[in-house]
Amino acid sequence: MYDTIIIGAGPAGLAAALYAGRSRLSTLIIEKGAVGGQIALTSDIENYPGALHEDTGSSLCERMAEQAKGFGAQFVTDTVVDLELEGSEKKVVCQDQTYSAKTVIIATGGSPKKIGCSGEAELTGKGVSYCATCDGFFFADLEVFAIGGGDAAVEEAMYLTKFARKVTIVHRRDQLRAAASIVERAKANEKIHFLWDSVVEEIKGNDIVESIVFKNVKTGELTTHTADEEDGTFGVFVFIGFDPVSALLRGKITMDAVGYVITDDNMHTNIEGVFVVGDVRQKSLRQVVTATSDGAIAAMQAEKYLHEH
């Protein structure tokens, strides 16, 4: 029986583990994959206070994890398959084992949104990617399309210029949604080009991306881009946002129509002793700094709950 179980080892979960550990709560953090969550996919960390110039998402989160371990937090790799959250004893049912705790902090984060077009699923990992840091190297000296117009899309497009000879940002509007400072840097990069008012209609290829069909949202016109004969392929990197990872919580916790969990400012859900933090929570800004803030608040609220019960 732990004082608190934290589900997810992204920045929100790691900050919660650090604060819970420092408060001498017996703390278990459960993560099904690598430490870091979505931030582990990011190459450059420019907007987290105190981040080192050479930091990547992975290196930053690895330091966070070591810090949490230093205060006694235990880590286990497992996949949560069910949750029993009502009552004084909460149960977290995983593939390998069932764990019990007096409080639960849910930090399950989000997953990349898919375009939903024909050919996307079949060619994922064969030219279609959702992680520039993971797969950019494979497109050295090739052409790449970056789909999206927000901060992440433009930042990842710039990262891809380290490898690709040409990067085209494809956006459904006629101007980017990214922060002005990021847009300025992108427009100043001679490798970056833009395809406005366009969406991906279809991705084609025989076991590898060979062509892509774009649709102009204003005119309805379809245009096909085919890989250069010498290249034989090109990259399609999708950065159009994230969906909350909250399927396990459906029917158990109050959430909005999209699937984001509704909490108060202190990370309380509608269930006593259950807190939700980070990207899976309904909030106005999803950044590392707000995730770590959520985690710290939740851990301190968990300690308060334990003291009062």
Salt bridges, closest charged atoms under 4 A:
ASP3 OD1 - LYS102 NZ 3.63
GLU46 OE1 - ARG185 NH1 3.20
ASP55 OD1 - ARG63 NH1 2.87
GLU66 OE2 - LYS69 NZ 3.64
ASP82 OD1 - LYS252 NZ 2.52
GLU89 OE2 - LYS91 NZ 2.97
GLU143 OE2 - LYS166 NZ 3.87
GLU143 OE1 - HIS225 NE2 3.25
ASP174 OD2 - LYS218 NZ 3.78
ASP197 OD2 - LYS218 NZ 3.57
ASP207 OD1 - LYS126 NZ 2.92
ASP228 OD2 - ARG165 NH2 2.69
ASP231 OD2 - ARG165 NH2 2.66
GLU272 OE1 - HIS309 NE2 3.56
ASP294 OD1 - ARG281 NH2 3.26
ASP294 OD2 - LYS283 NZ 2.72
